[in-house]
Amino acid sequence: THSPTHKVKMAYTEDTKWRNRSTFLEGREQVASFLKQKWDREHNYRLIKELWAYSERRIAVRFAYEYQNEQQQQQDDVENKDK
């Protein structure tokens, strides 16, 4: 059985490029590592994705998500990502 991180990373190309605030990631393995660390500290994660724009080679997506931290406190966040 594959982990959730493995399943999600397979949705991206091997040469994918991500930006998460000041963190820049390149490649599927960096994305998987980033997500594992994120999900280890964020529980009951809920993700909403909204397609903003796309062209032949790029897409822009808005992410809004909620989670509980280790103290079970609710957290909300919104990000914009270019892929």
N, C-alpha and C positions, 0 to 999 in steps of 0.2 A: 504494500500500500504506500502510495506517495504522500508526502506531507503537503499541507496547503501551500507552502512556499514553492514547492516544486511544480504544483499544478498551475499556480499563477505565473511563475517565471516562463513556463512553456507557451504562454500567450504572447510573448514578446520575441522579436527576432534576436539572434545572437549578437548583433551589432546595435541594439537599441541604445538610445541616449535619453537619460532622464535628468531632470532638475527638480530637487526638492529643497526649496528655499535656497540656502547657500551650499547645498551638497549637490555635486554633479557626479552622475553615475554613467558608466559606459559598459555595455554588455550585460547579457542575461545573468551571469554569475554575480556581478556587483549588485544588480537589482535584487536577486535572491538573498544575498547576505544582508542588504539593507532591510528588506521586508522581515526577515527572521528576527533581527534585532528589534525592530519596531514592534512586531507582534508579540515578542517575549515580554515587553513591558506594557502593552496596550491590550486590554481584555474586553470582551463583548463588543468587538469592533463592528461598526456599521459603515459602509461606504456607499456614497451616491456619486455617480459619474454623469457629467453632462458634456456632450460634444459641442464645442463652441464654433470651430471652423476647421476646414480641411482643404488641402490642395493635393496635387498629384503625389507629393512625397512627404507631406507633413500633416499632423493633426494637432489641434489645440483642445485640451480637455480640462474641464473644471471639476475638481474633486472636493466634496464636502464629506466629512466623516465625524463620527462620534465614537467614543470609547471610554472605558473606565481604567483608571490607573491602578497601581498596586494597592492604594488605599480605598479602592472602590468609589472614587469620586468621578463624577461625569465630566468629560472633556469634549469640547466641540472645536472643530478646526475647518478651515477652508483653504484650498490651495488651487493654483492654476499651474498646469504643466504643459509644456510644449514637447511633443515627441517627434 
